[in-house]
Amino acid sequence: MDPFVGEPYPAAPDTYVIPTYWPVPGVGVIPMNAFVIGSAEPVLVDTGAGALGEQFLAALESIVRPADLRWIWLTHEDRDHTGSLMRVLDAAPRATVLTTFMAVGRILPEHPFPLDRLRLVNPGEKVDVGDRTLAGLRPPLFDSPATVGLFDDRTGALFSSDCFGAPLPTADLAMAPRADDIPPEVLAPAQLAWASVDSSWVTMADPLVLGRAFDQLRRMQPSTVLSSHLPPIHHCLDRAADTLRAAPTTPPVPATTQAELDVLLASMEPHKETADVR
């Protein structure tokens, strides 16, 4: 299976997922989601992987004309979130980028950034997008200090960036329309593994402080939680939050070693008989 951008689908009122499915040998398939909010001033949340830029733009165009986009909210600067940013900016001349100053600083060494098309938004700040307000927030777990998620006060959708993500063992599970449909015995260890790798600082976190962060998120009573790396959570938020409370005391996933990589590469090499065929 090669990485590909899937068919966009609705996750909440006026809210669409643009899913990418990225296989990782020996791990499974990682969902990599961007989102479109069909507000009066349409919003794109993150811009997908640059390697699949043409597929991403085609998927975006199936939901909204890029020329109509008014905002591009970057949850953080990682390449799976900003890979198609320059393509989208070219196709969406009216769009302004919403993100943090640190995210821009981390993007600049690779790409010139049009600062005249930037509006800084930090956790706790709000943006009016015509028919609703989007509130910036810091998710309980994150892999970049530049991270700023968001809460849509009209639909109740909460965009959690990398928080709640999970590598899933099969493509069918990664392509499920709802995280609620993934068996708990599969989802829980995958989320803990993701937390220990993607937010490695969590092993040094105070469990009580992390627990309060998840309690605060639950008190917002989101209608759905949209993670960048998991199908939408509609009804299993309490279970997922309780799982991640245990992240500080869960043994971290061991890092992949060179020996394991050598074995993986050997398994991917063509058989000699095939390689000798001209």
C-alpha positions as CSV (number, residue, x, y, z in Angstrom):
1,M,0.0,0.0,0.0
2,D,1.4,3.4,-1.0
3,P,0.4,6.6,0.9
4,F,-2.7,8.3,-0.6
5,V,-5.2,11.0,0.1
6,G,-8.7,9.4,0.6
7,E,-12.1,10.6,-0.2
8,P,-13.2,13.6,2.0
9,Y,-16.1,12.9,4.3
10,P,-18.3,14.9,6.8
11,A,-17.4,14.6,10.5
12,A,-19.7,17.3,12.0
13,P,-22.1,20.0,10.6
14,D,-20.2,22.1,8.1
15,T,-17.0,20.1,8.9
16,Y,-15.2,17.8,6.6
17,V,-12.1,15.5,6.9
18,I,-9.5,15.3,4.2
19,P,-7.9,12.0,5.2
20,T,-4.4,10.8,4.2
21,Y,-3.4,7.2,4.9
22,W,0.3,6.7,5.5
23,P,1.6,3.1,5.9
24,V,4.7,2.6,8.1
25,P,6.3,-0.9,7.7
26,G,6.3,-2.8,11.0
27,V,3.9,-0.2,12.6
28,G,0.7,0.0,10.7
29,V,-1.2,2.8,9.0
30,I,-1.1,6.4,10.4
31,P,-4.1,8.6,9.5
32,M,-3.0,12.1,8.6
33,N,-6.0,14.4,8.6
34,A,-6.7,18.0,7.4
35,F,-10.1,19.6,7.8
36,V,-12.4,22.1,6.1
37,I,-14.8,24.2,8.1
38,G,-17.6,25.4,5.9
39,S,-18.1,28.7,7.8
40,A,-19.2,32.0,6.2
41,E,-15.5,32.5,5.8
42,P,-14.3,29.0,4.9
43,V,-11.3,27.6,6.9
44,L,-8.8,24.9,6.0
45,V,-7.2,23.3,9.1
46,D,-3.7,22.1,8.1
47,T,-2.5,21.4,4.5
48,G,-1.5,17.8,4.3
49,A,1.8,16.2,3.1
50,G,3.7,17.9,0.4
51,A,4.5,14.5,-1.3
52,L,0.8,14.1,-2.1
53,G,0.2,17.8,-2.9
54,E,-1.8,17.2,-6.1
55,Q,-4.0,14.7,-4.5
56,F,-4.6,17.0,-1.6
57,L,-5.6,19.9,-3.7
58,A,-8.0,17.7,-5.7
59,A,-9.6,16.6,-2.5
60,L,-9.8,20.2,-1.2
61,E,-11.4,21.3,-4.4
62,S,-14.1,18.7,-4.0
63,I,-15.3,20.5,-0.9
64,V,-14.6,24.2,-1.5
65,R,-13.1,26.3,-4.2
66,P,-9.6,27.4,-3.0
67,A,-10.3,30.9,-4.3
68,D,-13.1,31.0,-1.6
69,L,-10.9,30.1,1.3
70,R,-10.4,32.9,3.8
71,W,-8.4,31.2,6.5
72,I,-5.7,28.5,6.8
73,W,-5.3,27.4,10.4
74,L,-2.0,25.6,10.9
75,T,-2.0,23.6,14.1
76,H,1.8,23.5,14.0
77,E,4.7,23.4,11.6
78,D,5.4,19.7,11.1
79,R,5.6,18.7,7.4
80,D,2.5,16.4,7.5
81,H,0.5,19.6,8.5
82,T,2.2,22.2,6.3
83,G,3.5,20.2,3.3
84,S,1.1,21.7,0.8
85,L,0.9,25.1,2.3
86,M,2.6,27.0,-0.5
87,R,0.4,25.2,-3.1
88,V,-2.7,26.2,-1.2
89,L,-1.5,29.8,-0.7
90,D,-1.0,30.0,-4.5
91,A,-4.5,28.6,-5.2
92,A,-6.2,30.6,-2.4
93,P,-5.1,34.3,-2.9
94,R,-7.6,35.6,-0.3
95,A,-6.6,33.2,2.5
96,T,-4.8,34.4,5.6
97,V,-2.7,31.9,7.7
98,L,-3.6,31.6,11.3
99,T,-0.8,30.1,13.5
100,T,1.8,30.9,16.2
101,F,4.9,33.0,15.8
102,M,7.0,29.9,16.7
103,A,5.4,27.9,13.9
104,V,6.3,30.6,11.4
105,G,9.8,30.7,12.7
106,R,10.2,27.0,12.1
107,I,8.8,27.1,8.6
108,L,11.0,30.0,7.5
109,P,14.3,28.2,7.1
110,E,12.7,26.0,4.4
111,H,10.2,28.4,2.7
112,P,9.9,32.1,2.5
113,F,6.7,32.9,4.4
114,P,4.3,35.7,3.2
115,L,4.1,37.6,6.5
116,D,1.5,40.0,5.0
117,R,-0.8,37.0,4.9
118,L,-0.3,36.0,8.5
119,R,-2.4,36.5,11.6
120,L,-0.9,35.3,14.8
121,V,-3.3,33.3,17.1
122,N,-2.2,31.8,20.4
123,P,-4.0,29.5,22.9
124,G,-6.8,31.5,24.5
125,E,-7.3,33.9,21.6
126,K,-10.4,33.8,19.3
127,V,-10.9,34.4,15.6
128,D,-14.3,35.5,14.1
129,V,-14.9,33.6,10.8
130,G,-18.2,35.2,9.9
131,D,-20.8,32.9,11.4
132,R,-18.9,31.4,14.3
133,T,-15.9,31.9,16.6
134,L,-12.9,29.7,16.6
135,A,-11.0,29.6,19.9
136,G,-7.3,28.7,20.1
137,L,-6.4,26.1,22.7
138,R,-3.4,24.0,23.8
139,P,-4.2,20.3,23.6
140,P,-3.2,18.1,26.6
141,L,-0.6,16.3,24.4
142,F,1.5,17.8,21.6
143,D,4.8,17.2,19.8
144,S,5.6,20.9,19.0
145,P,5.6,23.9,21.4
146,A,4.1,25.8,18.5
147,T,0.9,23.8,18.6
148,V,-2.5,25.6,18.8
149,G,-5.7,23.5,18.4
150,L,-9.1,25.1,18.1
151,F,-12.7,24.9,19.2
152,D,-15.7,25.7,16.9
153,D,-18.3,27.4,19.1
154,R,-21.1,26.8,16.6
155,T,-20.7,23.0,16.0
156,G,-18.8,22.1,19.1
157,A,-16.1,20.4,17.1
158,L,-12.7,20.4,18.8
159,F,-9.6,20.1,16.7
160,S,-6.9,18.5,18.8
161,S,-3.9,18.5,16.5
162,D,-1.8,15.4,17.3
163,C,-3.5,14.7,20.6
164,F,-5.4,11.4,20.6
165,G,-3.6,10.1,17.6
166,A,-2.8,6.4,17.0
167,P,-1.0,4.2,14.4
168,L,-3.5,1.5,13.5
169,P,-2.6,-2.0,12.6
170,T,-4.6,-2.2,9.4
171,A,-5.8,0.1,6.6
172,D,-9.4,-0.9,7.3
173,L,-9.1,0.4,10.9
174,A,-7.3,3.6,9.8
175,M,-10.1,4.2,7.3
176,A,-12.9,3.8,9.8
177,P,-15.3,6.8,9.7
178,R,-15.3,7.0,13.5
179,A,-12.8,6.1,16.2
180,D,-15.8,4.8,18.2
181,D,-15.8,1.8,15.8
182,I,-12.2,0.8,16.6
183,P,-12.2,-2.0,19.3
184,P,-11.0,-0.5,22.6
185,E,-8.4,-3.3,23.0
186,V,-6.8,-2.1,19.7
187,L,-7.2,1.7,20.2
188,A,-6.0,2.1,23.7
189,P,-2.5,0.6,23.3
190,A,-2.1,2.3,20.0
191,Q,-2.9,5.7,21.6
192,L,-0.5,5.1,24.4
193,A,2.2,4.1,22.0
194,W,1.6,7.2,19.9
195,A,1.7,9.4,23.0
196,S,5.0,8.0,24.2
197,V,6.6,8.6,20.8
198,D,5.0,11.7,19.5
199,S,4.9,13.5,22.8
200,S,7.9,11.9,24.4
201,W,8.0,14.5,27.2
202,V,4.9,12.8,28.7
203,T,7.0,10.2,30.5
204,M,8.3,13.1,32.6
205,A,4.8,14.7,33.1
206,D,3.0,14.9,36.4
207,P,0.0,12.6,36.0
208,L,-2.2,14.9,38.1
209,V,-1.5,17.9,35.9
210,L,-2.0,15.9,32.7
211,G,-5.3,14.5,34.1
212,R,-6.5,18.0,34.9
213,A,-5.8,19.0,31.3
214,F,-8.0,16.2,30.0
215,D,-10.7,17.1,32.5
216,Q,-10.7,20.7,31.2
217,L,-11.0,19.4,27.7
218,R,-13.9,17.2,28.6
219,R,-15.7,20.0,30.4
220,M,-15.9,21.8,27.1
221,Q,-18.3,19.0,26.0
222,P,-17.2,18.8,22.4
223,S,-19.6,17.3,20.0
224,T,-16.7,15.6,18.2
225,V,-12.9,15.5,18.6
226,L,-11.0,15.8,15.4
227,S,-7.4,14.5,15.8
228,S,-4.9,14.9,13.0
229,H,-4.0,11.2,13.4
230,L,-7.2,9.3,14.2
231,P,-10.7,9.0,12.8
232,P,-13.2,11.4,14.4
233,I,-14.1,10.7,18.1
234,H,-17.9,11.1,18.6
235,H,-18.8,9.1,21.7
236,C,-15.6,7.6,23.1
237,L,-13.9,10.7,24.4
238,D,-14.1,9.7,28.0
239,R,-12.6,6.4,27.3
240,A,-9.8,7.9,25.1
241,A,-9.0,10.6,27.8
242,D,-8.9,8.0,30.5
243,T,-6.5,5.9,28.4
244,L,-4.1,8.8,27.9
245,R,-4.2,9.7,31.6
246,A,-2.0,6.7,32.0
247,A,0.6,7.9,29.5
248,P,3.1,9.3,32.1
249,T,3.4,5.9,33.8
250,T,3.3,3.7,30.7
251,P,6.6,2.3,29.5
252,P,7.6,4.1,26.3
253,V,7.8,2.3,23.0
254,P,11.4,1.4,22.3
255,A,13.0,3.3,19.5
256,T,13.6,1.5,16.2
257,T,17.2,0.3,16.0
258,Q,19.5,0.1,13.0
259,A,19.4,-3.7,13.3
260,E,15.6,-3.7,13.0
261,L,15.8,-1.3,10.1
262,D,18.3,-3.7,8.3
263,V,15.9,-6.6,8.8
264,L,13.0,-4.5,7.4
265,L,15.0,-3.4,4.4
266,A,16.1,-6.9,3.7
267,S,12.5,-8.1,3.7
268,M,11.6,-5.4,1.1
269,E,14.4,-6.4,-1.3
270,P,13.3,-8.3,-4.4
271,H,14.3,-12.0,-4.6
272,K,17.5,-12.5,-6.5
273,E,15.7,-14.5,-9.2
274,T,13.4,-11.5,-9.8
275,A,16.3,-9.0,-9.6
276,D,18.3,-10.9,-12.3
277,V,15.4,-10.8,-14.8
278,R,16.1,-8.1,-17.5
